[in-house]
Amino acid sequence: MSLQKFDNQYALVTGASGGFGLALARELAPRVGRLRLIARDSSRLAAAADSLRELASGGCRIETRSADLGDAGIVRAEAAEIERDPPGILINNAAAGEMGPFGELDPDHAVRLVTLNALAPLLFARSSLPSMLAAGRGWILNVSSIITSLPSASVAVYASTKGFVDVLGQCLASEVLGSGVVVTTVRPGPMETGFSKAMLRGGGVSKAFGTGLLVVPVERVARIALSALASGRAEVVPGVWPWLASCVGASLPRSIRARVLLRMSRARGALPDAIRSR
Ligand SMILES: NC(=O)c1ccc[n+]([C@@H]2O[C@H](COP(=O)([O-])OP(=O)(O)OC[C@H]3O[C@@H](n4cnc5c(N)ncnc54)[C@H](OP(=O)(O)O)[C@@H]3O)[C@@H](O)[C@H]2O)c1
């Protein structure tokens, strides 16, 4: 599916200074008329913007906004800004995760994760949707994860916030049916990004899952996600193996799934000591 529909639109991408967000921005830059990138680190944002300007060869106005979306006050301020100047394409991508036993999690850190991963997508969609509905067109892409079908030990906050984004996307997709607005939820499998390196203690997803089937290149996931958005699909799991893993995970009874996933995580050495030794 061509991305022609996105020509000259204003697109806002959160978490666009690296990883999946930057891959999405790279696909959009040659098409859209204006691209706003949000993340914390201003020097990474500036570098991302420079590379996108080169790609767009002058056809797209690229703006950066340094904001910590783990702070609820800042999320509210950004949401108000979005309401004043709403995008035609909203990509709720920025997220972070934890790796460790839930009972040892720093509560303040948990609140920051919920703010970044769940509150920001909620309020940004809330601020964008009215103008999209009034215009009779608009696109929201929410980035979830196949972890919602494979929720496992040591990532309780991350997995549950991704579940929140997933269900929010399903509800909104149903609510906007027939309005000309599209809400798509993408549920990627493991990708090689800064996030996966941090979650897997520097090893990266290729080391944890093998370089083969389950790990789909981030550029390919971005193309598939935007193509699903352009064609009005409510959800997409990019890649055959991630899709299969997601279907199997979702169909298993929860008690069996919990045991299988714990065993697999143990076998991969992907669990913190406190859980591994039990
Ligand atoms: N990588 C995977 O295996 C995988 C699998 C499934 C789903 N996903 C999803 O894909 C999305 C992107 O993840 P990624 O893998 O590309 O991660 P990444 O490489 O770590 O990139 C995360 C982006 O979000 C920004 N960000 C992080 N914390 C932020 C904060 N507090 N406020 C504002 N921006 C913040 C980062 O920039 P700053 O640090 O400068 O703020 C960066 O631009 C996430 O929604 C993730 O859940 C990833």
The ligand as a Gaussian input file, in Angstrom:
#p B3LYP/6-31G(d) Opt

LIG

0 1
 N       12.716000      -2.949000      20.620000
 C       11.844000      -3.940000      20.732000
 O       12.229000      -5.111000      20.784000
 C       10.371000      -3.617000      20.788000
 C        9.451000      -4.675000      20.667000
 C        8.091000      -4.398000      20.694000
 C        7.651000      -3.085000      20.842000
 N        8.560000      -2.075000      20.967000
 C        8.022000      -0.726000      21.132000
 O        8.614000       0.146000      20.159000
 C        8.605000       1.488000      20.651000
 C        9.938000       2.142000      20.430000
 O       10.910000       1.430000      21.148000
 P       12.404000       1.298000      20.620000
 O       12.702000      -0.138000      20.642000
 O       12.614000       2.090000      19.398000
 O       13.152000       2.017000      21.855000
 P       14.422000       3.009000      21.899000
 O       15.406000       2.653000      20.840000
 O       14.865000       2.983000      23.333000
 O       13.782000       4.426000      21.567000
 C       12.896000       5.022000      22.469000
 C       12.604000       6.439000      22.043000
 O       11.737000       7.011000      23.025000
 C       12.368000       8.166000      23.618000
 N       12.036000       8.219000      25.038000
 C       12.371000       7.319000      26.002000
 N       11.970000       7.761000      27.205000
 C       11.363000       8.967000      26.988000
 C       10.773000       9.935000      27.825000
 N       10.736000       9.766000      29.163000
 N       10.246000      11.037000      27.270000
 C       10.306000      11.246000      25.926000
 N       10.868000      10.376000      25.080000
 C       11.395000       9.249000      25.600000
 C       13.859000       7.940000      23.373000
 O       14.601000       9.147000      23.353000
 P       15.246000       9.804000      24.704000
 O       15.869000       8.665000      25.465000
 O       16.199000      10.834000      24.218000
 O       14.113000      10.413000      25.425000
 C       13.842000       7.316000      21.983000
 O       13.678000       8.305000      21.005000
 C        8.151000       1.393000      22.120000
 O        6.800000       1.717000      22.215000
 C        8.358000      -0.076000      22.471000
 O        7.469000      -0.501000      23.475000
 C        9.892000      -2.299000      20.946000

